[in-house]
Amino acid sequence: MSEVTPASNPPVAPKKMEDIVALCRRRGFIFQSSEIYGGINGFWDYGPLGTSLKRNLKNAWWNDVVERELIGPDGTAVDIVGLDSSIIMNPKTWVASGHVGGFNDPMVDCKESKSRYRADHLVVLGAVEAGARLYAYIENDDEQKAQAAKSLAKYEKRDTLDPARHVLRAFPTITAEERARTFGPNAKEVGTLTEARQFNLMFETNCGAIRDENSLAYLRPETAQGIFTNFWNVCDSTRVRVPFGIAQIGKAFRNEVTPRNFTFRSREFEQMEIEFFIRPETADEWYKWWRDWRFAWWQKIGLAGENLILREHDRDELAHYAKVGAGTSDIEYRFPFTSPGYGELEGIAHRADFDLKAHATHCGKGEKMRYFDQEKNERYFPHVIEPSAGADRGTLALLCEAYTADSSRASGVYMDFSPRMAPVKAGVFPLVNKDGLPEIAERLFKDLRKKHAVEFDEKQSIGKRYARMDEAGTPFCITIDHDGAASGTATVRHRNTQAQERVALDQIPQFVADRVGD
Ligand code: ATP
């Protein structure tokens, strides 16, 4: 007798990053920067659909953080104001913040392949015995990992590796003698990897006509310091009182040693940062509240499910300023290239009074810069809770989450964006280009366009038009057919189910409006 198995959903194949990157290129979400010249490593351009997607993400953040009512832990509205500070700041800013002295990554060069690696991103595979050959590869790079295992097995003339002898170690933990018998990724000779040396990630530039030490400046590596240096200006020019926050969206630049994983680790990227200023004794309460609200926010905009996690840092991972603080946590997403692991989307940290104090000291005014609490009649440096998110990593997570292979439809794939994030909210099509259908469709399109990003398409078959919209992630396709023209209705096709319903033409603007909010 055959065994009866319960009905189950067919297994879902893991998403492949190359498919997602190809769709991004094909449909104009993301292109390589200056592609016609062969591109430039670590820089990306957003095409028309990608620009709208990223803008929807940033607008949702700005609306929810700065503009809409947000109720805090004590049941009253949270006070947050906006800021747009400059990318190039007085270089003393970066001395005070610690970036000039300490914003370093350990870098390793391969003398043979001329490639450069982050030492802490390299792992080494090899036998534990003295004198054995070792093989380095970039962690999470499945191809390099397979190559290293193959080379090692071939060298030792065996089919499989022995977990008791063949171990994996972090590159920074190996000795110089071991390095001398290590193959770098894609290297044919041993011993071509250099010792790790510290490399400052800030991009340097010069201001003005003379290029010397005095004109040296930096492109900001984070937007946060623009907020800290404006703390006093904002206090003096507005009515804010602690607790309050300053929010900013803007570009940041880091000369990453090994930009990789599509836009995940870029050299130019955008941050969405909040510095929330509080009384020190309220740090625990505010830290927990921000951490939980930010996690719920990413879920609300479409990253609900097991790919999103909230990870509290272990004590020994904490940055120097956070050691005594209420905590640090990351909101992480399981990208196809990190799976089964996760990559950081946003960090939430209690930075204590580190930054305000550092700027007060470095600008020479010191204790005079303490905030004056009128109610309590006391002076202090407020503590800070910092939720710091990446707009590019957020956009990439939305793209990865939305990508849904579906062999039942013409496009073979659809992008399951939440209606609020979708670059195009609705497509409007006349079924055929005659019999008065284009005129009705165009009238509806113009009406919808007053409020929403919608597209009119009268080219090709209706199936191809649906397929284009599926790849763009458009939640609704509205078609005017002959029945509809006669009865004053249109069919509305739902992207995910492909189900269609007939809706009266004059109801459609409300139908769309009801569904594309949050
Ligand atoms: P990582 O450890 O991945 O380098 P980080 O901890 O240095 O990141 P933060 O300094 O906390 O990152 O920056 C805040 C946010 O800015 C990150 O959560 C991420 O979303 C974004 N971010 C940082 N570096 C990059 C980068 N090179 N490319 C794209 N986004 C980035």
Residues whose N, C-alpha, C, O or C-beta is under 5 A from the ligand:
A	BS01	ATP	E256 T263 F264 R265 S266 F269 Q271 E344 L345 E346 G347 S388 A389 G390 D392 R393
